[in-house]
Amino acid sequence: MEENNQNVNEFTIEGRNAVIEAFRSGKPIDRVYVLDGCQDGPILTIKREARKQDTLIKYVAKERLDQMSETGKHQGVVACAAAYEYADIEDMFKLAEQKGEAPFLFLLDNIEDPHNLGAIIRTANLAGAHGVIIPKNRAVGLTATVARTSAGALNYTPVARVTNLAATIEDLKKRGLWFVCADMDGTRMYDLNLKGAIGLVIGNEGEGVGRLVKEKCDMIASIPMKGNIDSLNASVAAGVLAYEIVRQRLL
């Protein structure tokens, strides 16, 4: 889900030189919008810098850039900077160590709605999680809307971005984490042992957890539901499962 214009103005960078300088200064850029078909020197430089930092490039029509632009001088390129700096996964392990707790991480598989991401980061903070991991592509980053919806949680809960979520899970398993993902066809969450070092994997709003990521998980948890509809919003599902993990950690 793309944010509307008034939500991104605070963090948009317009114009070729401004975008090149932003990349070269190391500013975290979530994605860059480039005029479709434009191939001149500065644009090629921007694309090269974006690929170097593994930033998502989206090719769009002039009308879309005009709509995003605040100055009207975008010169065929608009970049969206992150509202907050991204953390390293190592920061999350340090936080757990400082608190004397087993690591508890949230991993989000392609959450596209900034309100959902903000709400999940807020829940992660309140549940005592040590960090949130999101993918670089096909997912919303730390935009202004995410920052607002998190209600200040971004100041305390580290968020890291990774290129490959499935590979990250494999790496974290080597560090002693177990992984549980939410899925309607799983085992009732109350019947699972969710204690110890754990990663909670939540899928996107429409398709849930992707097959490759789900295959890496050690447990699949279902949330008992009594109503007439068949699924929960991603941020609500994250909250329900997170607090079952909290309950078990308190036993």
N, C-alpha and C positions, 0 to 999 in steps of 0.2 A: 504494500500500500504506500503510495507516494504521499508526502505531506503537502498540504496546500501552501500557497505562496507566503501568506503572512506568518506561517510557522517557521519557515526556513530562512527568511531574510537576514535574521541576526547572524546566521552562520554560512551565508553564501559568499563566495569569492568570485568576482566577475572580471573578465578580460584576460587576454593571453598572458601578459607579463605578470599580472597579479597571481594567476593560478600557478605559473611556473615557479615564481618566488615562494609561494606557499608550500609547494612540494619540496623545493630545495632547502627550505628552512626546517623541514621535518615536522611541519604542522600535520596533525592527523586528519586525513581527508577520507570521508566515508565513500563518496562516489563522485565522479565527474561526468557532466553532461556535455557532449560534443555535437556540433552541427553535423548531421548526417551527410557524408560525401566530402567533407572538408579535409584536404590532405596537404595543406601548405606547411612550411617549416616549423613555425611555432606550435601548430596543432600536433605535428609529429613528435615534437619535443615533449609536449604535455602527455601524449599517449605513452611515450617511452618512460617518463617519470612515474606515471600512474602504474604501469606494469611492474616497474622496479619495486614499488611499494605494495603491489598486489591490490591496488584500488580498483573497484568496479568502474568500468567505462560504459556509459549508456549513450547510444547514438539517437538523437532526437531531431525533430523538425524545428525550423526557426520559430514557429509559433509557440512551441513549448518553452524554448529559451526566452522568448519575449515575455511569456507569462511568469517565468521564474525571476526575471531580471528586475532589480530595483532601480538601477541607474539607466537602463536602456542602452548600455554600452558593453554588452557581453562579448562582442567580437567572436561569436560562435562557440563560446565555452563558459560554463558555469560549474564551479566546484562546490560541494557541500562539505563543510568542515564539521568534525565531531564537536559536540558541545562540551565533552569531557575527554581527558587523556585516557587512552586504554592502558590497562595494567598488564603485567606478565603473570602467567599461571604461578610462577615461583612466589609472587607476592601473596597469593592465596595460601600456599603452604606455610609461609612465614607467619601469616595472621593466625592460622590454626595453631601453630607452635607457640606463639605468644600467649594465646588463650588457654593452652594446655588441653586442646580438644582434638579429637579425630577429625580429619578434613571432611567437610560437607560442602559440595559444590553443586551448582545448578548448571546444566548444559542444555542449551535451547536450539532445537533443530529447525532453523528457517522461520523464526517468528517474524512476520511481516508488518504487523500492526504496532505502531509506536506506543499506543496506549497500553497494549498488552505487555510489551517489553518493559515499560516503566513500572507497571503494576507488579510484574514478576520480580524485578529488581527490589522493589519495596518489600515484597513478601520475603525474598531471600534475606534481606537485612533483618527483618523482624523475627525470622525463624532461626537466626544465628548462623546462616550459611557464610562461608568464608570467601565466596566469589561466584561470579556468573561467567560462563563461557559461551560465546556466540560465534557463528560462522561469518566469514568475510563477505561471502556472496549469497545472493538470494535471500537476504534477511535485512531488517532495519538495523541501523547502527545507533550510536548515542547522539540522537538529534535533540533539538530544543524541546520537542514535545515529550520525548522519553525522559529528559531531565526533569521537566515539570511534573510529569505523572509519577515519577519515582519519589516525589515529595521529600527530596533531600537525601535519599538513600544512596545516591551516587557519590556522595561525599565520604561514605564509610564502606561501601561494598565494592571491591574491585571488579571490573568487567574486562575480560580479555577477548580478543578476536583471534580465531584460528582459521587456517585455510581448509583443513579437513577434519571434521568433527569425529568421524570414525577412527581415523589415525590417532587423534588426540586421546580418545577413550583407550585405545590399545596402549599408548604411552603411560597413561595414568594408572592403568591396571598394574603395570610393572612397579608402581609406587604404592601399591596396596589398596587401591580403591576398588569397590564393587559398584556396579551400575544397575540402576532400576529405571525402567521407562514406563510411562503411562500408556495403557492400551486397553480398550474395552474387553478384549479377549484374554486378558491376563488372569493371574491368580489374585484373589481378593487381597487387597493391601494389608488387611489385618492378619492374614495367614503367612505373611512373609517376615523374615528377619531383616530388618532395615537398620540394625545397629552398626557401629563402627565407621570406618572411613568409607564414605558413600558419595556417588554422583547421581543426582536426580535428573533424568532426561525428559524434557517436555517437547512435544512436536508442535508443528504449526497449526494454525486455526482451522484449516480445511482438511489436510491429509494426515495429520498426526505425525508420528515419528517415522522417518524414512526407513526403507527396508535395510539398507546397509548399516545404518546406525543401530536399528533395533537388533540386528544379528550380533552386534558387539555387546549388547547388554546381558548381564547375568540373570536378571529377574525382570519379569513383565508384570506390572501391578494394575489391577482394575479397581476402579472406585465404585462401590455399591451405589446403585441409583434406583430410586423408587418411582420417579415421575413418569410423565408421558413423552418426554423428549429423550433423545438417545446420547447426548454428549454435553460436556461442560465447556465453557469458554477456557482457552489455554491458561489464562492467568488464574482462574478459579481452580482448575485442575491442579496447577502447580501449588496453590495454597493448601488444598486438601491433602495432597500427598506429602508436602513439606511438613505439615503438622502431625502427620502420622509418624514421620521420621523423628520429629522433635519429641513426641510422646514416648517413642521407644528409647530414645537417647536418655530420657529422664528416668527410666525405670531402674 
